């Protein structure tokens, strides 16, 4: 998987995550086959709908559509995390090599770290409905779209919504992400460069990092401080990069929500009921669930959907879809985190302030 074996045992991570995740709702083989076929068809049906609404043109079938179970999602993301963090793992491993530690101690440490990563992946694997992975690379593929079938079935049952409408609704959101990255080819490299620079800034003394964890995580859980674990340990430069990444992710998630709600009424009869119930569910359920969401930064993820959608709707209202689409012209036109919260500032910067009549 690419990560240094002395730092993270990714096999352990996958095993722990898969065991924690479980299989999801019970369905017959016939029903499972029907869900898989419907999700594949929904993803393909969504492409022209997204294109027509957004004005973004992406080639069809340039990213494989994978309908996966929780174990498949876990394995794919473990592979992705391992590849993304490989340079950081090598730096940490080199630092650890300077300290006297037995091979058994190193192996034990990697398994413990792997188990911790596995717990995170296991929790997330039961929450994710779909994911577009822009960093997946294969001949003829620009990323890959994953739809997590058991989670989609579980949530449509919990919400008591029309399953066919809900499946297409999810496909519209995820297909929008595919269109964003394939119609805007520079986006992948830009986002990846931000992430690589942020990882390069990580401190490489594990003992120094560990000494702060208990106190800061306690403050986060208690609500004495806001943000995520990543923000708590970020350097000033990392916070700058994190603000840029947050701006991009808020744009992407908000845009996808606007598209799914904009297209929805014409093809999904029960879209209003789905949106109302799903928005309520995003608030989290139970104390433990809320604590874990806070630790993993999922509260901020929910804010990205909300704030990003408000940004996109404001900009479209002011300058139309064509004017809004200037956001895709280049990195210089991407909104900052501050502009996400003040959409008019982006409109004024990119389009110029509106002149008042004399």
Helices and strands as residue ranges (DSSP letters): H 10-21, H 29-54, E 64-68, H 70-84, H 86-97, H 103-125, E 130-138, E 141-148, H 149-159, H 163-183, H 186-200, H 206-222, H 229-232, H 236-267, H 271-281, H 287-296, H 298-324, G 325-328, G 331-333, H 337-341, H 343-351
